[in-house]
Amino acid sequence: MKKVYFTLTFFLALSLAKVLAQDEFALLEQVYVADSTFLIEEGKASYYGTRFHLRKTANGDVYNMEEMTAAHKHLPFGTILRVVNLKNNKEVWVKVNDRLPPSSKRVIDLSKGAARSLEMIRDGVVPVRLEVPNQETIVSLIDYYQENKPEGMRLRLYPEPLEFVRPSIDLLELLIDNQNERVFGSIK
C-alpha cells in the first residue's frame, strides 16, 4: 500500500512540475524583450482603408491603402518608423505622411497594407511600439521639437557601445594560475 501511495505521489509531483515548467516556458515565450535604444513611443494603433483610398493626405500625397504609410499626431512628414505589434511581435516599416486628429487616443493610424502586415485587421486596435531606425533620426527629432517635445514621446540619445576584445579562456586561466602562485608562494 505504501508503495502504491508513494508511486502515485511521485507521478503526481512529476506531472505538476512538468505543468509548471510548461507554464513558465509559455510565459517566457510571451515576453518580448527588445533593445529600447530607438523606442520613441508606445500606445494603441488603428488602421484606415477604403474610405480614404486615393484621397490626399495631410502632406499632399495621394493615400494608397496598400502602401506602408501612417498618420501620426506630431511626427514630421517623411519620418520612417518601425511599428511592432505587441500582441504578436510582427513588425513593419512605415513612412508618416498624414495627421491624426489632436483628440485621438491612438499613437498611430496605419494604412491597411501595414495593418495587414502586422496581422491586426481582425483586432482593429492593437498595442504597438514605435521605433526609429537610428540615432540620427532621434537627433533630428530633438532638433525638430526643441523645447516642445510632445508628452509621451521618448527622445533619448545613448552613447555608442564600446568595442573591446575578449581575452581567450587560456589567458584567463594563466592569469588565475599566476595569482594562485603568488598567494600560495608567499605562504611558504
Buried (B, 14 or more C-beta within 10 A) or exposed (E): EEEEEEEEEEEEEEEEEEEEEEEEEEEEEEEEEEEEBBBBBBEBBBBBBEEBBEEEBBBEBEBBBEBBBBBBBBBEBEBBBBBBBBBEEBBBBBBBBBBBEEEBEBBBBBBBBBBBBBBBEEBEEBBBBBBBEEBEBBEBBEEBBEEEBBEEBEBEEEEEEEEEEEEEEEEEEEEEEEEEEEEEEEEE
